[in-house]
């Protein structure tokens, strides 16, 4: 849909976060709306931490159709919503808001989007040992969906926020009656848990543009891991993925998760099936243009 097509009937969706300039979501969703001929538009909104309540009030006041929610608001947005989907409440994080005639409902499509991206690559979590790096909003969704689908988890997080990992591990253990390990993210602990694991998931921002030379795991530890999922999508080919592939691992891109979770949000706002290939193509074009 071109700018000239916007009218008083156009529904507005968007994404809130801070920072927000890097997001590929407007490219993906606007291309999807155009492909299906839907009178919607999607915009990015930079919202500071202390403004989250006002931003959600604005969704009602301006009658926005819905939002995606990204860092740092996935947890703090929850008290300002009217209803929380059971999965999102269990996870403790929301990344999608739907405005249903003034009733704001929160969902988590990160979890299902992550799982779908894995399954699309032929990687199944049942009875697998998974190492998850990170314990923020995205990591919470990932850990819950993995545990729900039969994986056992080791969660590693940096020392400054090690309590996040410990609390998440305790929640997972209680909810699914499985032993879940929480450790500080350092080289010694990586060397303990990665050998013998089946899947490694990077749910931190390490390796994200502009710090593309960063990696959370030394290359020598990747030789024994069959599958590596890096949720960083900018760049698409992170250093972690490159080194994992050189070591013989199957790797999954954060772009696949971005598209899958975005498609699920799209369907909640519009009631129509998302054109995932179009969304991925536009996101790739956007990432290429930033190089």
N, C-alpha and C positions, 0 to 999 in steps of 0.2 A: 504494500500500500504506500503510495507516495504521500509526501507532506500535504499536497494540495487536496488529498482525499479526506483529510481530517475534518470532522464536522461536529455538531452538537450531539450527535448520536454515538460518536466514537467512545468506546470503553478504554479506560486507562489502567494498565498494569505497570509494575515496576519492580526495582530491586533496591533495598536499603542496606547500607553498610558504610564502613569507614576504615580504610579508603575504598573508593568505588570506581575510580577512573580506569582501572585495569579490566573491568568486567566485560565478558563476551556475551552476556545474557541478552542485552538489547539487540545485537546482531542476530542471534539465534531466533528469538521470539518474533521480532518484526518480520524476518524472512518467512517464518512459519505462518504468521497471520496473512501475509501477502500471498503465499502459496495457496492457502485455502480460501482466500477472499473474505476474511473475517474482519469486521470493522473494529479492530482493536489496535492500540499502540502501546509500546513498552518503553519505559524510561528509567534511567538510573538516578537515584537520589542519595546524596551523601548526608548521612545522619550521624551526628556525634553521639557518644554514649549517653550523655545527659539529656538528649533530646528524643529518646526513643518513645516516651509516653506521648509527647506532642505529635510525633510522626504518625503514630497509630490513631490518635484522635483525628488527624488529618485524613486518614483513609476513609473514615466515616463522613467527615464534613465534605470532602470532595467527591465522595461516592466512587472511589477507585474500585476496580473489579477485583484486584488482588495484588499481592506482593510476593516476591522472593525475599528472603532474609539471609544475609551473610554476615561475616565477621564484622563487629564483635557482638551482634545482637541476637543470635540464635537462642540463647537461654533467657536473656533479659527481656525479650519481647513477650514472653509467655503470660506474665501477670496482666497485661493490657488487652488480652484477647477474651472473647466471650466464651468460647468453647475450644477445647484441645482434643484432637483425635487421640484415641487410646494409645496407639503406637508412639506418637510424639510425646505424650505424657510419660509413658514408660521410659523412653529414651531421655527425656528431659531437655529436648531441644526442638525448635520449630524452624523450618526453612521456607515454608509456604503458607501464605495467609489468603483465605478466600472470603470475600465480602458477599454474604448472602442476604441482600436486602437489609443491610445494616448490622447483621450478626456476623462477627468476625471469627472465623474458625481457623485454627492452626493445625498444620500437618507437617510431617517430616517425610519428604521424598528423597532425602539423601540416602536413607537406609535401603529403600527398594531400588533406587537408582544404582547404588553401589553393587547390590546383589545381582541386578540384571546385567550390569556390565561384566561381572565375573562369569555369570552363566553363559553369556554370549560368546565368551572366549573358551568355553568348555571347562572352566574351573569351578568345582563344586566344594562347598565348605564342610559337608558332612564328615565327621570323624577326622578332621584335619587339625593339625597344630598350627596356629596362626600367631605371628608376632605383629602387634600393632604399635606403631610409633606415634605418640601423641595422645592427648586425652581431652581435647576441646570438643566443641559442638559436633564437628564432622566425625571425630573419632568415636564419640558416644553412639552416634547412629550406626556406625560401622560395627562396633563391638556388639551392640544389641542384635543386629540382624545376623551376624556371624554366629553368636551364641544360640539364637533362636533356631538356626539351621544346623546345629550340631557340632560346631567347632569348639575347640578348647583354646584359650587365649593367654598370651603374655602381653601385658600393656606396659610400655616404656615411655616415660615422660621426663622432661628436663627437671633438674633438681629444684628450681625455683617454684615449679608447680607440681611437685611429686604427689601432693595430697590429692590433686585431681585424679591422678592415676589410681591411687589407693582407694579413693571413694568409688570410682567407677568399677574397679575390680570387685569391691565388696558388694556393690549393687548387682553386678552380673552374677556373682556367685550365689547371692540370695535369690535372684529371680529365676535362675536356671539350674540351681543345685549342681554347679560345676566348679571345680577349683580354678580360680583365675589369679594369675601372678601379676603383681605390680612392682616395677623396678625403676630405678633412676636410669635415664637414657645416657649411657656412657659406653666407652669401648669395652670395658670389662664385662658389663652385663650383656651387651650385644653378642660378645663371644660365647657367653653361656647359653643364650636362648636360641640364637639363629641356627646353629648346627642341629639337625634333626627336625627342624620345622618344615612345614609343607608350603606355607604361604607367608610372605612378608608384605605388610601394608604400611606405606608411609602416609600418615595422616597429619604430618606437620607441614610447615611452609618451607622447609629447608630445600633448596634447589630451585625455588621460584624466582622468576625474573624480578629484578635485574641481577640477583645473586645466583646465576646459573651454574657456577662452578661448585656450588655447595652440594654436599650429599650427606645424608644422615648415617650411612653405613659404609665402612671401609670395603673396597672392592674385593679383598681376599675373603671376606665373610660370605660373599654371594655365591661362591662356587657350589654350595650344597643345597641351595634353595630352588625348588622346582618352579615356583611362580612368584612374581613380584608385581604388586599393584601400587603405583605411585599416584595419589590423587591430585598432585600438582599438575595443572594443565598448561601453564605458561612458564617455560616452553613445553611443547607436547612431548618432545624427546628429552627428558631430564638426564642429568648425569647418572642418577641412580638407575634409570631404565637402560641406558646405554651400557653401563658396566654389568648389569644383570644379564643382558642379552649376550654380551661377550662371554659371560660365565656359563651360558647355555640355558638360562631361565626363560620361561614364557613370561612376557610382561604385558601389563594392562595400563592404558593411559588414563590420566585424570580427565581427559577430554571425553572419554567414553562415559564416565560417571556423570560429568557435567551435562552431557546431552540426555542421558537416560533420566536423571532427576528433573531436568528442565522439561522434558517431554511429559512427565507425570504432572508437574505443576500446570503446564499448558492445558492438559486434559481436564484438570479440576476447574480452571477458570472458564473454559470454553465449552466443555462437554464434547469435544471432538478429538479424534485421535491425532496425535502430533506427527508431523512429517519429519521423522528423526534424521533422515539422510540430508534433507535440506538444512536442518539446524546444525548438523555437524559440518557440512560444507561451508556455511557462513562463518561459523566459529573458527574454522581453519583459515579461511581467508583473512579474518581479522587478526589472528595470531601471526600470519605471514606478513601482514602489512606493518606490524610493529617491529619487525627485525631490522 
